[in-house]
C-alpha cells in the first residue's frame, strides 16, 4: 500500500494531536498507553512521528485519540 503525502506530511492531524495532548497534560508515552487500553498497539515513538507528520494515521486511531483527548474528530482535521 502506498501512503501519499499532503504538503510533505503523511497526516494533517499531528499538530492538533500535540496541542490536545499537552492541554490534557499527557506525555507521549502516557497517550500511547491510553491508546493501548483501547486495544490498539501504539508506541511512544509512533505518537512522536504522528505529531511530526511523518506517520500516517488510520481513521480508527483518530477516533480513539478524539475519545481520549475529549475532542471531536473534525477538530483534529481543521
N, C-alpha and C positions, 0 to 999 in steps of 0.2 A: 504494500500500500504506500502510495506517495503522499507525503504530508506537504501541503502547499504553504507558502509564506504569504503574509499580507503586510506590505510595507516593511519587509525584513524581519517580521516576527511570526512565530508559529501560533500565537493566540492574541486576542485583544483584551483579555480579562486580567492579565498578570498584574498590572499596576493597581487595579481596583482590588484585587485579592490582597495585595500587600497592604493597601490602605485599610481595608476592613480587618485584616489580621492584627495590625498594630492598634487599631481602635479598640479591639477586644483584648488587647494586651497579651496576645499569644505569640510564642516563638514559632519558628518554622517547624521545629520538632513537635511542639505541642499540637499544632494544627494537623500535622501528619498523623499523629497518634489519634486525634479525634476522628479523622477520616477512616483510619483503620478500624475503629469501633463500629463503623458502618459497613464493614466487610470489604473494603477496597484497599488493596496493597498500595501504599504510598510512603515514600521515604522523605526525609528532610531535604535531601538534595533535589528531589523532584519538585518540592514546593519552591525551592530557590530558583530552579530552572523555569518554572511557570511564571514566577514573578519577574524574571529577566526576559521572558518572552521567547525562550529557546526550547520550550516543550509544549507540544500540543495538549489541549485539554478536552477530553471527551465530554459529551453532554451529561453523562451520569455523574462525573466528578464535579462538574459545575453545579449540579443540583445539590450535591452533598455540601459543597463549600457554602452555597447560599443558605442551606439549613443551619449549618454550624455557626456561621457568621451573622445569621439573622438579617439577611438581605434578600431582595428579590433577584432572580436570575437576570432580569433585564438590567438591573443596576450594574452588574459586572460587565455588561456589553455596551454600556454607554460611555 
